[in-house]
């Protein structure tokens, strides 16, 4: 089965698929970008660094999409994720990769108008670390 998938998906197509899977997986849509990264690295182990960069960039951009959506939410009441983020600041976005709470943290960061440069920095670091662990397991 792996050889069939390998022939079906060349290296460039694999990286784009990983990027899109990572981007969509960081929004409110469900996704399994870790599985896509793992499979890509099993098929193309020589793509470790491009795959890690593609997954991290896609997932960070997806998180920033949630951040932008949060900027458009009405500011009529405080939410639990927003209160926690307000108390601890933008480094909390290191956890933007976490299932369930990660999306809420990204939306809350936008809602609170957290500095977007800090938001993208901490999201990128946290998400990159998570994908780094996946690459270690796949290697």
Secondary structure as GFF3:
##gff-version 3
##sequence-region A 1 139
A	DSSP	alpha_helix	2	8	.	.	.	ID=ss1
A	DSSP	alpha_helix	11	25	.	.	.	ID=ss2
A	DSSP	alpha_helix	33	43	.	.	.	ID=ss3
A	DSSP	three_ten_helix	45	47	.	.	.	ID=ss4
A	DSSP	alpha_helix	48	71	.	.	.	ID=ss5
A	DSSP	alpha_helix	80	88	.	.	.	ID=ss6
A	DSSP	three_ten_helix	90	95	.	.	.	ID=ss7
A	DSSP	alpha_helix	101	111	.	.	.	ID=ss8
A	DSSP	alpha_helix	116	138	.	.	.	ID=ss9
###
